[in-house]
């Protein structure tokens, strides 16, 4: 788990941020 040295919470925030970008891009297409 050395990859997540900043903690699992940080990884979760990154995942949520990426999802927001994907959703935002999808809405922009319409």
PyMOL Python script that loads the backbone (N, CA, C, O; Angstrom):
from pymol import cmd

cmd.read_pdbstr("""\
ATOM      1  N   UNK A   1       0.848  -1.211   0.000  1.00  0.00           N
ATOM      2  CA  UNK A   1       0.000   0.000   0.000  1.00  0.00           C
ATOM      3  C   UNK A   1       0.877   1.252   0.000  1.00  0.00           C
ATOM      4  O   UNK A   1       0.413   2.332   0.365  1.00  0.00           O
ATOM      5  N   UNK A   2       2.123   1.114  -0.402  1.00  0.00           N
ATOM      6  CA  UNK A   2       3.023   2.276  -0.409  1.00  0.00           C
ATOM      7  C   UNK A   2       2.555   3.316  -1.423  1.00  0.00           C
ATOM      8  O   UNK A   2       2.896   4.494  -1.321  1.00  0.00           O
ATOM      9  N   UNK A   3       1.767   2.865  -2.407  1.00  0.00           N
ATOM     10  CA  UNK A   3       1.281   3.791  -3.433  1.00  0.00           C
ATOM     11  C   UNK A   3       0.345   4.833  -2.819  1.00  0.00           C
ATOM     12  O   UNK A   3       0.276   5.974  -3.275  1.00  0.00           O
ATOM     13  N   UNK A   4      -0.378   4.409  -1.766  1.00  0.00           N
ATOM     14  CA  UNK A   4      -1.322   5.325  -1.127  1.00  0.00           C
ATOM     15  C   UNK A   4      -0.738   5.843   0.178  1.00  0.00           C
ATOM     16  O   UNK A   4      -1.335   5.685   1.243  1.00  0.00           O
ATOM     17  N   UNK A   5       0.423   6.458   0.086  1.00  0.00           N
ATOM     18  CA  UNK A   5       1.085   6.963   1.283  1.00  0.00           C
ATOM     19  C   UNK A   5       0.316   8.115   1.912  1.00  0.00           C
ATOM     20  O   UNK A   5       0.424   8.354   3.115  1.00  0.00           O
ATOM     21  N   UNK A   6      -0.473   8.840   1.089  1.00  0.00           N
ATOM     22  CA  UNK A   6      -1.219   9.980   1.619  1.00  0.00           C
ATOM     23  C   UNK A   6      -2.494   9.524   2.319  1.00  0.00           C
ATOM     24  O   UNK A   6      -3.149  10.314   2.998  1.00  0.00           O
ATOM     25  N   UNK A   7      -2.845   8.253   2.157  1.00  0.00           N
ATOM     26  CA  UNK A   7      -4.035   7.747   2.832  1.00  0.00           C
ATOM     27  C   UNK A   7      -5.142   7.413   1.843  1.00  0.00           C
ATOM     28  O   UNK A   7      -5.211   7.986   0.755  1.00  0.00           O
ATOM     29  N   UNK A   8      -6.014   6.475   2.233  1.00  0.00           N
ATOM     30  CA  UNK A   8      -7.112   6.065   1.352  1.00  0.00           C
ATOM     31  C   UNK A   8      -8.096   7.192   1.106  1.00  0.00           C
ATOM     32  O   UNK A   8      -8.723   7.255   0.048  1.00  0.00           O
ATOM     33  N   UNK A   9      -8.237   8.094   2.090  1.00  0.00           N
ATOM     34  CA  UNK A   9      -9.172   9.212   1.929  1.00  0.00           C
ATOM     35  C   UNK A   9      -8.784  10.083   0.752  1.00  0.00           C
ATOM     36  O   UNK A   9      -9.646  10.553   0.010  1.00  0.00           O
ATOM     37  N   UNK A  10      -7.481  10.301   0.577  1.00  0.00           N
ATOM     38  CA  UNK A  10      -7.005  11.130  -0.534  1.00  0.00           C
ATOM     39  C   UNK A  10      -7.326  10.455  -1.862  1.00  0.00           C
ATOM     40  O   UNK A  10      -7.726  11.114  -2.822  1.00  0.00           O
ATOM     41  N   UNK A  11      -7.147   9.129  -1.913  1.00  0.00           N
ATOM     42  CA  UNK A  11      -7.435   8.382  -3.140  1.00  0.00           C
ATOM     43  C   UNK A  11      -8.920   8.485  -3.474  1.00  0.00           C
ATOM     44  O   UNK A  11      -9.294   8.607  -4.640  1.00  0.00           O
ATOM     45  N   UNK A  12      -9.767   8.433  -2.437  1.00  0.00           N
ATOM     46  CA  UNK A  12     -11.207   8.529  -2.656  1.00  0.00           C
ATOM     47  C   UNK A  12     -11.566   9.886  -3.236  1.00  0.00           C
ATOM     48  O   UNK A  12     -12.404   9.978  -4.133  1.00  0.00           O
ATOM     49  N   UNK A  13     -10.935  10.940  -2.728  1.00  0.00           N
ATOM     50  CA  UNK A  13     -11.198  12.289  -3.232  1.00  0.00           C
ATOM     51  C   UNK A  13     -10.784  12.389  -4.699  1.00  0.00           C
ATOM     52  O   UNK A  13     -11.480  13.005  -5.506  1.00  0.00           O
ATOM     53  N   UNK A  14      -9.656  11.784  -5.035  1.00  0.00           N
ATOM     54  CA  UNK A  14      -9.181  11.818  -6.427  1.00  0.00           C
ATOM     55  C   UNK A  14     -10.176  11.122  -7.344  1.00  0.00           C
ATOM     56  O   UNK A  14     -10.475  11.613  -8.433  1.00  0.00           O
ATOM     57  N   UNK A  15     -10.692   9.971  -6.901  1.00  0.00           N
ATOM     58  CA  UNK A  15     -11.665   9.225  -7.708  1.00  0.00           C
ATOM     59  C   UNK A  15     -12.925  10.056  -7.913  1.00  0.00           C
ATOM     60  O   UNK A  15     -13.447  10.130  -9.025  1.00  0.00           O
ATOM     61  N   UNK A  16     -13.414  10.681  -6.846  1.00  0.00           N
ATOM     62  CA  UNK A  16     -14.615  11.505  -6.959  1.00  0.00           C
ATOM     63  C   UNK A  16     -14.368  12.679  -7.893  1.00  0.00           C
ATOM     64  O   UNK A  16     -15.251  13.053  -8.665  1.00  0.00           O
ATOM     65  N   UNK A  17     -13.172  13.266  -7.831  1.00  0.00           N
ATOM     66  CA  UNK A  17     -12.838  14.407  -8.683  1.00  0.00           C
ATOM     67  C   UNK A  17     -12.830  13.988 -10.149  1.00  0.00           C
ATOM     68  O   UNK A  17     -13.309  14.722 -11.013  1.00  0.00           O
ATOM     69  N   UNK A  18     -12.285  12.807 -10.423  1.00  0.00           N
ATOM     70  CA  UNK A  18     -12.254  12.302 -11.805  1.00  0.00           C
ATOM     71  C   UNK A  18     -13.674  12.053 -12.298  1.00  0.00           C
ATOM     72  O   UNK A  18     -13.990  12.350 -13.451  1.00  0.00           O
ATOM     73  N   UNK A  19     -14.533  11.511 -11.440  1.00  0.00           N
ATOM     74  CA  UNK A  19     -15.921  11.268 -11.827  1.00  0.00           C
ATOM     75  C   UNK A  19     -16.614  12.580 -12.156  1.00  0.00           C
ATOM     76  O   UNK A  19     -17.396  12.643 -13.104  1.00  0.00           O
ATOM     77  N   UNK A  20     -16.337  13.637 -11.380  1.00  0.00           N
ATOM     78  CA  UNK A  20     -16.937  14.942 -11.645  1.00  0.00           C
ATOM     79  C   UNK A  20     -16.499  15.454 -13.008  1.00  0.00           C
ATOM     80  O   UNK A  20     -17.301  16.038 -13.736  1.00  0.00           O
ATOM     81  N   UNK A  21     -15.237  15.241 -13.359  1.00  0.00           N
ATOM     82  CA  UNK A  21     -14.734  15.691 -14.659  1.00  0.00           C
ATOM     83  C   UNK A  21     -15.436  14.935 -15.787  1.00  0.00           C
ATOM     84  O   UNK A  21     -15.811  15.527 -16.799  1.00  0.00           O
ATOM     85  N   UNK A  22     -15.611  13.619 -15.604  1.00  0.00           N
ATOM     86  CA  UNK A  22     -16.265  12.804 -16.634  1.00  0.00           C
ATOM     87  C   UNK A  22     -17.715  13.244 -16.804  1.00  0.00           C
ATOM     88  O   UNK A  22     -18.194  13.395 -17.928  1.00  0.00           O
ATOM     89  N   UNK A  23     -18.412  13.449 -15.688  1.00  0.00           N
ATOM     90  CA  UNK A  23     -19.811  13.881 -15.744  1.00  0.00           C
ATOM     91  C   UNK A  23     -19.905  15.254 -16.397  1.00  0.00           C
ATOM     92  O   UNK A  23     -20.790  15.496 -17.219  1.00  0.00           O
ATOM     93  N   UNK A  24     -18.998  16.149 -16.035  1.00  0.00           N
ATOM     94  CA  UNK A  24     -19.000  17.497 -16.606  1.00  0.00           C
ATOM     95  C   UNK A  24     -18.766  17.449 -18.106  1.00  0.00           C
ATOM     96  O   UNK A  24     -19.396  18.196 -18.856  1.00  0.00           O
ATOM     97  N   UNK A  25     -17.869  16.582 -18.551  1.00  0.00           N
ATOM     98  CA  UNK A  25     -17.590  16.460 -19.982  1.00  0.00           C
ATOM     99  C   UNK A  25     -18.816  15.912 -20.710  1.00  0.00           C
ATOM    100  O   UNK A  25     -19.124  16.332 -21.825  1.00  0.00           O
ATOM    101  N   UNK A  26     -19.511  14.972 -20.071  1.00  0.00           N
ATOM    102  CA  UNK A  26     -20.699  14.394 -20.690  1.00  0.00           C
ATOM    103  C   UNK A  26     -21.788  15.450 -20.841  1.00  0.00           C
ATOM    104  O   UNK A  26     -22.463  15.500 -21.869  1.00  0.00           O
ATOM    105  N   UNK A  27     -21.966  16.301 -19.820  1.00  0.00           N
ATOM    106  CA  UNK A  27     -22.987  17.339 -19.881  1.00  0.00           C
ATOM    107  C   UNK A  27     -22.631  18.378 -20.937  1.00  0.00           C
ATOM    108  O   UNK A  27     -23.516  18.957 -21.567  1.00  0.00           O
ATOM    109  N   UNK A  28     -21.327  18.613 -21.131  1.00  0.00           N
ATOM    110  CA  UNK A  28     -20.890  19.608 -22.112  1.00  0.00           C
ATOM    111  C   UNK A  28     -21.232  19.142 -23.525  1.00  0.00           C
ATOM    112  O   UNK A  28     -21.448  19.965 -24.415  1.00  0.00           O
ATOM    113  N   UNK A  29     -21.282  17.834 -23.734  1.00  0.00           N
ATOM    114  CA  UNK A  29     -21.582  17.307 -25.064  1.00  0.00           C
ATOM    115  C   UNK A  29     -23.017  17.618 -25.460  1.00  0.00           C
ATOM    116  O   UNK A  29     -23.336  17.712 -26.645  1.00  0.00           O
ATOM    117  N   UNK A  30     -23.877  17.777 -24.465  1.00  0.00           N
ATOM    118  CA  UNK A  30     -25.264  18.085 -24.777  1.00  0.00           C
ATOM    119  C   UNK A  30     -25.444  19.585 -24.769  1.00  0.00           C
ATOM    120  O   UNK A  30     -26.547  20.076 -25.009  1.00  0.00           O
TER     121      UNK A  30
END
""", "prot")
cmd.dss("prot")
cmd.show_as("cartoon", "prot")
cmd.util.cbc("prot")
cmd.orient("prot")
